Structures are given as C-alpha cells and as structure tokens.
Amino acid sequence: MLTQHNGLPNRRTGLTTLQNDRLDSNPWPGDASIIRERKSGLALVVHNGGLSWAKCYRKDLYYPAPRLVWLCVETGNFRGFFNASTGMYLSSSNDIVMPVEAFDSNGQFVPMRDINGGYLLQTPAGKQVAIDSRNRRLVTRQHAGACFKFLKV
C-alpha cells in the first residue's frame, strides 16, 4: 500500500492521505470520541463546571472514563460536542470556549483537517479554537489554532 493512514506523507511517493483511522478520526455526528490535543496528548474534560485537561492512556480507548468521552452532534452542517457524563456542550462566547448546558449557535464548530494529522476547530465566524499559553484555557482567535485528535471509542 502506498499511503499511510495518519495524514503524514508516504516516504516513497511523497503523497499525503487524509483518511481516518481510529486514533485520528473525523468527528462525525453520532460518534463518541476522546478529544485530545495533538501537541501535549492531553484529553479535554469537564471538571468542576469548567474545561480541564487530563492524561489519556491507551486503556482509555477501550474502557474510557465517562468524563473523557464527547459525542459529536450536528446542526446545520456544523458540529457540536456533548459530554454525556456532565450533560454539557462545548460553546464559544466572547472568545472563551467553555461548557454550557444548552446547545445553541455558539456551540457550532467546523473541523478543518490538518495536513500533519488531527483537526483545527473553527467557529462559523472564522475564528479557530486555540489554547491560551498562560493558563491552558481554550479560547478562540483569528489564527494559530490548536490541533486536536478525535480518538474514536
């Protein structure tokens, strides 16, 4: 086979494939996934009513803690993310990404495939979900978004 499934160029051909595999899948409505930041490997969780980061181990792919699992939902060709263990959705408001109880237009995202694997999450307004380097909070900004991997569980 001439292509790999991780989004990296094939050494022989130089071609890149954007196919999915379980460790880097396209967030699709109805799929349950662990949302992991590509750079740090940490997983997004809801903790004490806010977003936090947790270590993600290989066993979590087979027996995930409920707080790690996000269900992908769809509305109007946009994706949303619901954490069933807390009943919270991801939402962006005033350039801050936070968990909320009700799904609305602030919870709409567009996953944009990154050539090196993973996905940038973009809002309908064109801002990218990023990680604030000072406090590791999720924010939205015009450029330099974070890349996330969606690990199908």
Number of C-alpha atoms within 10 A of each C-alpha: 4 12 18 17 17 21 21 16 18 16 11 8 9 11 13 18 18 21 14 17 15 15 19 24 21 22 25 17 16 11 18 22 27 27 24 25 20 18 10 10 16 18 23 22 24 22 13 8 12 13 16 16 18 15 13 18 13 8 9 16 18 10 10 16 13 14 17 25 27 29 20 18 21 14 14 7 11 17 20 26 26 23 22 15 13 17 12 20 26 23 24 22 12 8 16 17 21 20 24 19 13 13 18 14 15 19 25 25 27 18 20 14 18 14 14 15 22 27 24 21 23 23 21 14 10 14 18 25 26 25 20 15 8 6 7 12 16 21 20 24 18 13 12 13 20 20 23 28 26 26 24 22 17
